[in-house]
Amino acid sequence: MKNFAAIDFETANFNQSSICSIGAVIVRNGELAEKIYRLVRPEPEWYSYFNMQVHGLTAKDTQHAPFFPEVWTEIAPKIADLPLVAHNSSFDETCLRAAHRAYRMEYPNHPFYCTCRASRKIFGKILPNHRLRTVAAHCGYDLTRHHHALADAEACAAIAMRIL
């Protein structure tokens, strides 16, 4: 795959529409074209202790951030013609669908590809697990800021360029 957008969402709580940050890496002709990172005011607007422990974001970080529709209006044209790639894509696709539903926005129906499933198929038992950090390291990407949406999207893009 030479053209795609690797995407990652972090959520504020257990509600999948509660996107609080978005990372996207756009790849065109096999080359990194653009990186996007945006904080988002989540909906519903509260943070669970567990989620804060995972990604480190709090309500204070996003209190002045735009809501999802404004952020998506900026990102959508940049990825309109691209398939989306995510590690454990079912989570990210569910978040994207939930946010569109929460704001009564038309869902764009991007095809989603999963680097986790691809890793299981290609690397099988070569790797001890198929977590993002493990697969990224195997593909030559050092994921030191795991659960930062842009860092995770960059790792996913590195994996996708190698195995998809």
PyMOL commands that set and color helices and strands:
alter all, ss='L'
color gray80, all
select helices_A, chain A and resi 49-55+59-62+68-79+89-102+115-126+132-138+149-163
alter helices_A, ss='H'
color red, helices_A
select strands_A, chain A and resi 4-11+19-28+31-39+84-86+112-114
alter strands_A, ss='S'
color yellow, strands_A
deselect
rebuild
show_as cartoon
